[in-house]
Amino acid sequence: MDHYSYQVDFKWSYLVDGITFAHGKFATWIEPYPWATIDLARYSIIKNVIIFNRVDDNGDWIHNLEIRVGNSSVWTEMTTCGTYPGPSETGAIITIECRPSRYGRYVTLKIVLLNYHITDDSNANNGNNVLILEEVVVNGLNL
């Protein structure tokens, strides 16, 4: 897993801890194009990715999310699994199917467009985004 966390209740390890309703959440910094990469530790065939959006509030921050899979964690060297246009709702469970299935060791989630739909939060100034999630589940077959 790779990315930074900025508060005690927001840790990168919460992204894949198996808990879908908890006080702690995964969070990136506030930035234009936040992302998170999951290292599966071995090559896998990826069928789908299930995203558990935050349940407390502000679920609409998830929008224009793209999922890529690859043998490298470099975004431009990965293949698109699928996209989610959003905006999402608080507590939503989003399933993104990889059609066809994708092969790789790394799965990256990234908001790929600036945020102009949230107008009542100064954190969204200049199109900034933040990726805050309860959990991500990657389904497929380990090779």
N, C-alpha and C positions, 0 to 999 in steps of 0.2 A: 504494500500500500504506500502511496506517496502523496503527500500534500501536507499543508500546515493547518494547525488548529489554533484558535485564538482565545478560548475561554475554557475554564475547568469543565463545564458541562458539555463542551463541544470538543470531541476528540476523534482523531482519524480512526482509531480502533473500533469505535462504535459503528462504523459503516458495515462491518462484516462480523459482528459479535453474536448473531443469531437472535437478537432481541428486537422485536418490532414495535414495542410500546414501552418506552422507558424515559426516564428523566434526561439521560445523556443522549446526545445526537452527534452525528458527523457534521462538521461545518468547515467551509473554506473561508478565506479572507473575502472581504467585499472587493470585487474586482470586475472588470468587464466580462471576462470569459472564464469563470471558475470551472475546475475540473477535478476529478479524482481517478486514479488508476489503481486497479486491483490486480495484484500479481497472484495468479493461480498456482504458482510454484511448479507447474508442469503443463505441458501442452495438452489442450483440451478441444473438444468439439463443442461449441456453444450453441445451444438451442434457443434460449431466451434469457432475458434479464428482468427480474422483478424488483421494482423500486417501491419502497415504503416511504411515502412522504411524511413529513413531520405532522404530528397530531395535535400540537399545542395551538398553533396559529400560523398565519402567513404562508399557507401552502401554495399560494399563487406565485411564489417566487420561482417555482419550477416551470420552465417554459423553454421552447426551442432547444430541447435536450437531445444530443446525439450520442449514441453508443457505438464505439468502435472496438474491434478485436484485432489482435495481431501478435506476431512473434517478437515484436519490439514494442517498447512503450512510447515510441515516438509517434505523435498524432498523425503526421503525414505519411507514415509507413503502415498505418493500420487500415483495415477495411470496415466500412460502415455495416453495423448489424441492423440498426433501425433508428428511428427518431420519434420523438414525442413533441408535438407542437405546443400543447398546453394553452393557456396556463392551467396548472393543476389546481386541485382543491385540497384544503387541509385534511389530512388523514387518508388521502387517496392511495390506492395500490395500483401501480402502473406496470403492466406487462408489455415488454418490447420483444417481439419475436424476431429472431434472426432468420430471414428467408432469403437465400438458403442458410443453413447452419454455417457458422464461421469457425475457423480453426486458429488457435493461438494460445499464448500463455497469459497475455495481458488484456484486460477489459477496461476501457476508459469511458467515463461519463463526462460530458462537457456541455455547458450552455454555450451555444454558438452564435447567438444574436444578442445585441444590446437590449437592455431592459427599459422599455419606454411605456409599459402598461401600468406600472406601479407609480402613482403620482403623490401618494400621501405619506411617503417615507423618504427622508432625506438621504438614507443610505443608497437609494436608487438614483441619486443625482448623476448626471452625465451618462446614464445608461448602465450604471453598475449593477452587478448581480451578486448573489451569494448562493452557494449550493449547500442546503441544510437538509439532511435526510435521517430517517430513523434506521434504515437498513437497506442493503442491496443483496439480492440472492442471484447468483449466476447458475443457471441450470444447463447441464450438458453431460458430456462423457469425458472423464480423464483418460488420457492415453498413456 
